[in-house]
Amino acid sequence: MSTFPVAGHGRAYLAIPGPSVIPEAVLQAMHRPAPNIYGGQLIDMTASIVPDLLRVARTNGKVAMYIGNGHAAWEAALANVIAPGDRVLVPATGRFAHGWADMAEGQGAEVDIIDFGKRAPMDMERIAEALRADANHRIKAVLAVHVDTSTSVRSDISALRAVLDAEGHPALLMADCIASLGCDVFEMDAWGVDVMVTGCQKGLMVPPGMAFVFFNDKAAEARAAMPRVSRYWDWTPRANPEEFYMYWNGTAPTHHLYGLRTALDMLHAEGIEAVWRRHAMLAQAVWAACDEWGSDGPLELNVADPAHRSVAVTSLRLGAPNGTALRDWVEQHLGLTLGVGLGMAPPGDPSWHGFFRLGHMGHVNGHMIMGLLGGIEAGLCALDIPHGRGALDAAAAVIAKG
């Protein structure tokens, strides 16, 4: 007789904040023999991908594509505009801002971090003070994470541009949209972002392996003034390729491109504004359920104000060891995987077991979110973790309103 949990048979559900659920259409597009990388369909298809990526980013600028993850995008962006000895300002709202800052430091930059903790967005006045103090304009760039995947804090990038403009500071505004692109509203050109980085494995719904750096004319001028940029990271030939291989500085990520072409078709068929509305509605359903659970128990949304929450990821506090216990139970009994509390406590600190995260990004719909929430409810009941009742009713009411 099988010892596998009765409710655990069937397709597993990866409900972490990236990699996100991969649509069947994307998987099918990738399931093909290796194509010719010197001519034919792949070359024409790649040329069609570029303008559609720019549409998602809401920019008339350029995009450079890389084989790599989000960390590769960080390094590529820095390599093109930040020289050793340059100073960068990093307003931090979680682990990933610190990660980008560390990468800048590793490339020889001087890094000033303004840490806003793990539960609050950026304070624009504190940033303005730092810019005012930089009278000689040594700060060459502000590295801002739009949505920190660890904390689920969403910061106001357009307000950050307004601060730079008000202070008359020439620093580049660089935005990490790895967790947010294709989920949370983002307007690269309208918000005055000079450089934006993202990956393919979240809102773009493709398996991990591709990274993108978008940049405008101001950033291109900064690149032109650099004393040197490594041949591999240099975005100039990638964004303006004379031959196909120059998109990649070598062999193309062939099957990822087929998947990305299909994912972009799906996004544009739905319409990016509709994609944003879908994510907002499903996030509100998640939050409604969490509010009910937390009304009579320890569960707490990490970000109190909905205005500062991402609609792609929700970070939650349940108290140690409940967070890990819940994650373990739903994975073992239901085939449902929740995200770990990444960066919410120091390594080795037992309080880390009190956090978990939900990914509701990319290829998700109402019944998937209701299944996710139902799985959490089952876990709370099975583990006798105190919680308020009516969570699923509250979520259903949000989805019913559409």
PyMOL commands that set and color helices and strands:
alter all, ss='L'
color gray80, all
select helices_A, chain A and resi 6-8+24-30+41-57+70-81+95-106+124-133+157-166+217-224+235-239+244-247+254-270+272-294+306-308+322-334+350-354+366-382+391-401
alter helices_A, ss='H'
color red, helices_A
select strands_A, chain A and resi 13-15+62-67+87-92+110-115+139-145+172-176+195-199+210-215+300-301+313-317+336-340+355-359
alter strands_A, ss='S'
color yellow, strands_A
deselect
rebuild
show_as cartoon
